[in-house]
């Protein structure tokens, strides 16, 4: 197993107040890690830290074997701004190549080809000239996924990607992400949905309020006490 | 009809009218380019706030110039020289830095402070309006204060009294704005569409936000001459909103909004010459008409 990301005893917080302590986990190439936790458990802070947008209070986040925080394909949660944004799918997907441009103002041929390749890979080539705001939620997520893949093919970081999608679109997106993962792309996904996480992930990181409750493989999690109680407590609820 | 054409020909023959039209079209072009980004980033309120700040700054500059003149003993001492310098640069040396500072401040408060973005804008904009008007009333030596203030707020004839230097400054600023826009087009798009993704891939989003705020301040100071400080926001938001109704890619929205803005400014200025209406409000009225036309078009397109 080639390690890509190692978090050692990381504490995260704002203005000196810790929101998550003792985060200790690692991610290897080809892993599918689901990060579970309630709202306010520091999941979004952890995302920012992984992306290198926020310093850790203590501990260490390190990328090894060629991975880096700049080489993460990030799929943020949708903002209200995006829902009625007048932009074509091609423009959005191309913007994933921006980091490769540096100071060069325009995209070159290689970047345009890369964009076309990713559109093809996610099966949205025929949407390339459509307007983003006219697409369905599932199609929009595919577009953003293609953009993330333009940035990198090493590691994807997905922040609750299925939020707001209907059940069919949710399932399709999960299947799509699983297919990408099988092709060797490391996936880190923040999720609410314990059942889907357990179904697709290889590893689970469960953060409680202020501290890490569990990290290990999915099998270990399902058999652990915390995992079982969480699965049971969530089991009775209806999922969106 | 031929009367109107003759009037138009007569006015267009004057170099001051030509200068006014050149400057007007350039300002319209710049403001529309930036307008799309500002509207989409939900920053249009910053444009509105800044225009009021620019009014306050202009009043302060007028007062400073009056006081300096009063303090001077003869025509060649320092206060007089400073007052003349202010007059020659059309008070830009005072207005521009103050507006820039306000732009940066508003941008910072929009993100994370105790006073939230919209409240901060309301505070700063109304505050500078009030202080500006008070200053002018207390210190101005002009006989027609109401007229002066009205001119500053709704656009005055100052567009018709531009010197060659001012036209050159305006052209230079336009070149800078367009240059920055073209060079950073893709980055501005990324930062507008999705700031968190842009940051994650290493684009310095905060830097680009600052760039946007600075250019906005520049444009507002320029546009004050054309439409007056209360109407600047219209120049920024209307063409963008019209274009967004109909067009579906970022590039086409920007190009369309630039065309709308320039055409409206041109038509507005010519109409205001022909029917001697106020320049600023005529341009904005043209923008409003176009907005409704585009709204209609989008409704028809949706039906089909």
Interface residues (C-beta under 8 A of the other chain):
Chain A: X51 X53 X70 X72 X74 X76 X79 X81 X82 X85 X86 X87 X88 X90 X91 X92 X94 X95 X96 X98 X99 X101 X105 X106 X107 X129 X130 X131 X134 X144 X147 X148 X151 X157
Chain B: X40 X41 X42 X182 X183 X184 X185 X186 X187 X189 X190 X192 X193 X194 X196 X197 X198 X199 X200 X201 X202 X203 X243 X244 X247 X248 X249 X250 X251 X253
